[in-house]
Amino acid sequence: IFAFLTVFTAILGTWTILALTETRPLEADGNSARWGDIFARYGRLLSSRLYVGYTLAFAAGTSGFFGFLAVGPALIIDQMGLAPFIFSVFLMLITLQFPAGNYVATRMTARMGIDRTLLWGGIVGIAAAVALLLLSPILSLWAILLPMIVYAFANGILFPNAMAGAASVDRRIAGTAASFAGFSQLGAGAVVAFTISALPTDSVMPYGFALVILAVATLAGVGLVYSSRRRN
């Protein structure tokens, strides 16, 4: 499968370069953007406390799920001895909470705005992380499932609001803002997954600690958003 994906990606990339033309508008001088211009935009975004707050909340608040994908099979299949099918059902129940959280987030945002909705997502997320950590001495399917359901629901609330907030900081470079926020989330997810997979998998406690740390970082990002709003 990986060989096929490699070949397919190479063919698709080559076709994209040769067949597709650049759709991005030219700069004021009639030329396409230079690398220096692109990095200058990143610098402008990273100098904004508001953008950093949204991006931190986005990356920390949603990357913990990657850690579960790394440690979940070892805990549920290897340690508990349950069938892979059970893990698949377990994972389905968790991931279904993400669109549920998205749906609730649309209603919350209409009533209280992006920032307050983001705060509530962070609060629900840290409650779920603390619950998972407190229940970690119990190697039980329900002790993992229930906190993870709540955590995934919080992810669904956080994701659209943090991304929308990050992209709206400077609407002239909204695409750059969104792409860097997405990169930050995937990068954080890769680090979390690698770190969790390197820790002992005979207990959910290491993952619980990691989720609590990420949840605290999420609230720190939300706090940065609020402090930036007050300054402005």
N, C-alpha and C positions, 0 to 999 in steps of 0.2 A: 504493500500500500504506500509506503514512504517513497519507494522508487517511482511509482506511478505519479504521486503528487509532485515529486521533483521534476520529472519530465513535463508534466502538464503545466506546472508553473513556468518553466523555462519557455515552453511554446507560447503560452498566453502572454508572458512578458515581452517576448520578441515581437509578437503580433501587435501588441499595444504600442510599442515604440515605433514600429514601421507604419502601421495603418491609421492610428489615431492622431489627430492634430491637437495642439494645445488650445483649450477652451478658456483659459484664464485671461481676462483683459490685460492689455499691456499697461506698463507704467506711464506716467505723464510724459516721459521723454520718448515714448514710442517703442521702448525696448521691454523685453520680459524682465521679471524680477531677478536680481543677482543674489548670490548666496549671502552677500553682506546685508542686503535688504531683509532677507528672511531672518537672519540671526538678530538683526536690529529689532525686528518685531518681537521675537522671543524675549529679548532683553527688556523691551517695553512692558511686556506682560508680566515678567518675573519681578519687575520693580513695583508692581501693583500689589499691595497687601490684600486687596479684595480678590484679585485673581488667584493669588497664592492660597488664600483661604478656601475658595471654592474648589480649587484643584486638589488641595490636601484632603478636604472632606470627600471629594469624589474618589480619589485613589485609595485612601485608607478605608473609606466606608464600604467599598465594593470589592476590594481585592481579597478579603478574607475567604470568600467562597472558593478561590483557587486553592487555598490551603486545604479546604475540606476535600476537594477532588483528589488531592495528593494523599491524604491520610485516611479518608473514609473507607476505601476498599480494604486497607490493612486492618482497620478497627473492626469493621462489620463482617468481613468475609474470613480473615485470618484469625483474629482474636476471638470473635463471638462464634465463629464456625457456621455462619448463616450462608445460604446459597446466594450466588451472584444475582439470581432473579430477585431475591428479597432486597438486595442493595439497589437494584434498578428501580424497584417500586419506591423504596425509601428516597432515592434521589429525585424521582419524579414528583413526589409529594413536596419536597423542599423547593424544587425549581418552579413549581406552579405558584408559589407564593410571590415570585418576582413580578409576574404580570398583575397579580392581585394588588401588590403594593403600588404598581404603576397606576392602576385604576383609582385607588384611594388617593394617591398623590394628586391626580388631576382635580379631584373634588376639594382637597385640602388647599391646594395652591389658589384655586379660584376664591376661596374664602379668606385665607390668611396670608397669601403671598409666598414667594419662593423661600425667603429666609426663615420664616417661622416653620414652614413645612420641613425644611432641611433640618432645623433644630429638633423637631419631633422625631424625624427619622433617626437622627443621631442618638436621641434618648432611648428609643425603642431598641436600637442596635446595641447600645452598651448594656441595657437590661438583659437582652438575650445572651450576650457574651458572658456577663457575670453569672447568669443562671447556668450556662454550660460549664463554667469553671467550678461552680459550687457543686454541681452534680457529677463532676468528673471522677470522683472515687467510685461511683456506681457504674460498672461496665454493663449498661443496659441500653437496649435499642431506643426505648422511650426517653431515657435520660439524654440521648443525643438528638433524637428526632424533634422533640418539642422545642428546645431552644433554637435548633437550626431552622425550623419553620418560621419562628418569630424573626430570626436574624435575616433570612431571605426576604421576608416581608419588608423589613426595614431597608434592605438593599433596594427593593422596588420603589420605596419612597425617596431614598437618597439619590438614586441614579439620575432621573430626569431633571430634578431640581438643581443638583450640583452642576451638571453639564450645561443646563440652560443659563445658570448664573455665570459660569466661566465664559461661555460664548458671548454673553451680553456686556461684559466689562468694557470692551472696546469694539463696537459693531463694525468698525472699518476693517478689523482683522479678526472677525469672528471665526473664520475657517482655521486660521493659525491657532487661535485660542482653543477651539474644540479639538484639533488634532493633537496638540500638546497635552491636553487633559486626558485624551484617550491613550496616548503613549504612556503617560504617568500611571494610569490605572493598570495597563497591561504589564508595564515594567514592575510595578509594585506587586502585582499578582505573581509574576515569575519569581521574584525574590521570596515572597511568602511561601509559595509552593516548594521552592528549593529548600528553604530553611526548615519548613515543617517536615518534609520528607527525610531530612537528615537527622531529625530528633527521634527518640524512642516512640514506637507506635503501639506499645502494649497498654497505653492509657490515653484518654482524650485530654488529659491535663495540659500537656505542652501546647496543644492546639487551642485549648481554652485560654491559656495565658496569652497566646498570640492574638486571639480575637479581642481580648480585653485591651491589649496595647493598641491595636488598630482602632478600636472604638474610642479610646481616649484621644488618639490622634485625630479621629473624625471630629470629635467635639472641639478639639483645639482649632481645627480648620473653621468650624462654624463660629467659634469665638472670634477668630480673626476677621471673619466676614462682618460680624456685628460691630467690632471695634472700628473697622474701616468705615462702616456706614455712619457711626457716630462722629468720626473725624470730618466726614464730608457734610 
